[in-house]
Structures are given as structure tokens and as C-alpha cells.
Amino acid sequence: MQTFLMFVVLAAMQGTASNTLRFEDGMARPSATIADMAWLAGSWEGEGLGGTFDEMWTAPAGGAMAGFFRLVRDGKPVFYEILTVLEHEGSLEMRLKHVNPDMTGWEEKNNYVTFKLVKLDETGAYFSGFTLKRAGPDALEGYLALRDREGNAREEKFVFRRVR
């Protein structure tokens, strides 16, 4: 599973599809503060990557939000993510680290995956390779740009429902 998801990580940085945008070097980033992401705070559950997931986000504080993601398939955890959305250079970035069920990390000790903010509006947050679209006060759609082993680009859709 880790090998497959490494393709996800690579494609998130390199590929795009219809619901995701790509940050290009030299592109102007939108001005934003962590307060602009307050709508994400809370507990969410949903479907994606062939399983069910839980995702929790703290309220904005100190220029950042912290999150946790768990994917479960066939009644067993597949992987976890530790996430942050933080203010960086006048805009926002989402950063994450992947962790296996046995708590071994995917990324090297001091490394993490970065999704730079490309666009933020009333419809949602568009990070490079990952989009969160508002689908109502208690619903979100997430889209992750990825490539399969053959190099074909596609989007993985995540359906979020707020539970708290």
C-alpha cells in the first residue's frame, strides 16, 4: 500500500485534473491567513481511496491548524496522516506526514509533503494537487491529483460529512 500511495504523493505535486490546480514556480500565491480556513475545524468522516476515513481539524490558533486522518479498509487501518495548515510567506500551506499502522513513517524524519495554496474563495481551498470544495455547511468534497503506475493522471474523490 505504501508504494501505491507514494505515487499519490508524487502526482499531487506534479499532476492536475479537472478539480485540482497546480502550483507552478514563479506563480503568485493568494494572500491568506489561517482564519480563512476556520470552516474546516471539526470532525469529518467519509469515503475515499476504497475505504472509509476520519479526519479531525483543530480551530485556528497561532497561525496554524492541526489535523489527523485515518483510512480504514476491510475493518483495518491502512495508514494515518498528521497534517497542518499554516501561514507561510503571506499565504497558506498544507503539510503532512504519512504513518503506517505500526507507526513507522513514510517520509524521512525531517521531511513532509507540502501542498501550496493556489486559490482560496467561497467555494473552497485549492492547494497544489489537493482541493477541498464546500458542498454545504456540513459537507465537503476533496480531490487529490495522482498518477497510477503507468503515469496516467486521475483524481481521487473524497466525500466528507461533518460529524462534530
C-alpha positions in Angstrom: 0.0 0.0 0.0 2.8 2.4 0.8 4.2 2.1 -2.8 0.8 2.9 -4.3 0.4 6.0 -2.1 3.9 7.2 -2.9 2.5 7.6 -6.4 -0.3 9.7 -4.9 2.2 11.9 -3.2 4.4 12.4 -6.3 1.4 13.1 -8.5 -0.1 15.5 -6.0 3.0 17.6 -6.6 3.3 17.0 -10.3 -0.2 16.4 -11.8 -3.5 18.1 -12.1 -7.0 17.2 -13.2 -10.4 19.0 -13.5 -11.0 19.7 -9.8 -7.4 20.3 -8.8 -4.9 23.1 -9.6 -1.2 23.0 -9.9 1.3 25.5 -8.4 3.9 26.5 -10.9 7.3 28.0 -9.9 7.0 31.8 -10.1 3.2 31.8 -9.7 1.8 34.4 -7.4 0.2 32.9 -4.3 -3.0 34.3 -2.9 -2.9 36.3 0.3 -4.5 34.3 3.1 -4.4 33.8 6.8 -5.3 30.7 8.9 -8.6 32.4 9.8 -9.7 31.9 6.2 -9.7 28.1 6.9 -11.8 28.2 10.1 -14.7 26.4 8.3 -12.5 23.3 8.2 -12.4 22.9 12.0 -14.2 19.9 13.4 -14.6 16.2 12.9 -15.3 14.7 9.5 -15.9 11.2 8.1 -16.4 9.9 4.6 -15.3 7.7 1.8 -12.2 7.7 -0.5 -9.3 5.5 -1.6 -11.5 2.4 -1.5 -12.3 2.8 2.2 -13.7 5.0 4.9 -11.9 7.7 6.7 -12.0 10.0 9.7 -10.4 13.5 9.7 -10.2 15.9 12.5 -9.1 19.6 12.5 -8.4 21.9 15.4 -9.6 25.5 15.3 -7.1 28.1 14.0 -4.6 29.3 16.6 -1.1 30.7 16.4 -1.2 30.9 12.6 -1.9 27.2 12.1 -4.4 24.3 12.3 -3.5 20.7 13.1 -5.3 17.7 11.7 -5.3 13.9 11.8 -6.5 11.5 9.0 -7.2 7.7 9.3 -8.1 5.5 6.3 -9.8 2.1 7.1 -10.4 -0.6 4.6 -11.9 -4.0 5.4 -12.1 -3.1 9.1 -8.4 -2.4 9.4 -6.4 0.8 9.4 -4.4 1.3 6.1 -2.5 4.5 7.1 -2.6 7.7 9.1 -1.7 11.3 8.3 -0.6 14.0 10.6 -1.5 17.4 9.0 -1.1 21.1 9.4 -2.4 24.1 7.5 -0.2 27.1 8.4 0.6 30.6 7.3 3.7 30.7 5.2 5.0 33.7 3.3 1.7 35.6 3.4 -0.3 32.6 2.1 -1.1 29.1 3.3 0.4 25.6 3.0 -0.9 22.2 3.9 1.8 19.9 5.2 1.5 16.2 6.0 3.4 13.1 7.1 2.2 9.6 6.4 2.3 6.9 9.1 1.7 3.1 8.7 -0.5 1.3 11.3 2.7 0.1 13.1 3.7 3.8 13.5 6.6 3.6 11.0 6.8 6.8 8.9 6.9 7.0 5.1 8.8 10.3 4.8 12.3 10.7 6.2 12.5 12.1 9.7 12.5 15.8 8.8 10.6 15.6 5.5 6.9 16.1 4.8 4.7 16.6 1.8 3.7 20.2 1.0 0.6 21.4 -0.8 0.9 25.2 -1.5 -2.3 27.2 -1.7 -3.1 28.2 -5.3 -6.6 29.6 -4.9 -9.0 30.4 -2.0 -12.6 31.5 -2.4 -16.1 30.9 -1.1 -16.2 27.5 -2.8 -13.2 26.1 -1.1 -9.4 25.9 -0.8 -7.4 24.8 -3.8 -3.9 23.6 -2.8 -1.5 22.4 -5.5 -2.7 18.9 -6.2 -5.4 18.8 -3.5 -8.7 20.6 -3.3 -11.3 20.9 -0.6 -14.7 22.2 -2.0 -17.5 23.2 0.2 -20.7 21.2 -0.6 -22.8 22.7 2.2 -22.4 23.7 5.8 -21.6 20.1 6.9 -20.3 18.6 3.6 -17.1 18.8 1.7 -15.7 17.2 -1.5 -12.0 16.6 -1.6 -10.0 15.9 -4.8 -6.4 14.5 -4.9 -4.5 14.6 -8.2 -2.5 11.4 -8.6 -0.8 9.2 -11.2 -1.0 5.5 -11.5 2.0 3.2 -12.1 1.5 3.7 -15.9 1.8 7.5 -15.5 -1.9 8.2 -16.2 -3.3 11.2 -14.3 -6.6 11.0 -12.4 -8.3 12.5 -9.4 -9.4 10.6 -6.3 -12.6 12.0 -4.9 -13.2 12.1 -1.1 -16.7 12.7 0.2 -16.7 14.4 3.7 -19.6 14.7 6.2 -19.2 16.8 9.4 -19.9 14.7 12.5 -19.0 17.4 15.1 
